[in-house]
Amino acid sequence: MKHIQLIQTILYVENQQSSADFYKQLFRQKPDLDVPGMTEFILAENCKLGLMPNKGIAKILAPAMPDPALGNGIPRCELYFYVQDIEMEFENALRIGARLISGIEDRDWGDRACYFADPDGHIIAWAERL
């Protein structure tokens, strides 16, 4: 799909500030946008990660969709990042208090990967190709 110019994934979060602080430490970078209602991190040339409070998106989604706050703590998505140094990312995630789900292992799909959860239960995977 060459017509797509930018990919932005937005996570719905309970507390924008605490989630922003978590991801600042996880990515070891400041957000590129941090205003009430949205925090954004540019992760690659055409990829952004946004953090939006549940309360804000609920106003847009209602009444067609349930309140996202009803899913807090339930894994609702997975962010899968290929990295140059999986051990460094693993240790950083542990250091900042990310919840370890599965340690670094060779996976049967051809990656070496580990899994963590953020404060809202979203899954974060760090991976390297075998």
Residue, then its C-alpha position, 0 to 999 in steps of 0.5 A: m500500500k504505497h499510498i500510506q505515507l505515515i503509520q500512527t498507532i494510538l494507545y488509549v491510556e488511563n493516565q496520559q502523564s504516567s504513560a508518557d513518562f513510562y514511554k519516555q523511559l522505554f524509548r529513551q527519548k522525549p515526546d515530539l508532541d505532548v499536549p493535553g489529550m495527546t502525546e506522540f513519539i516519532l519512532a521511525e521516519n514514517c511511524k509514530l506512537g500516540l497516547m490518548p486518554n481513555k476519557g478523550i477518545a470515549k467522547i468520540l467513540a460513544p455511543a457506537m463503541p464501549d468506553p475503552a476504560l472498561g478494558n484497562g489492564i486487558p492486553r488490547c494490542e501488541l507493539y512489536f519492535y525489531v531492535q539492534d540490541i535486544e539485551m539492552e532493551f530487555e534490561n531497560a524495560l526491567r529497569i523502568g518497571a515494565r511488567l515482564i511477560s516472557g523473557i528473551e527466547d528464540r521463537d519458532w517464527g524466526d525471531r528472538a523476542c521478549y515480551f513486556a506489558d505497559p501500565d495499561g496492559h498493552i504488550i510490548a515486544w522487543a525482537e531480533r531476527l535469528 
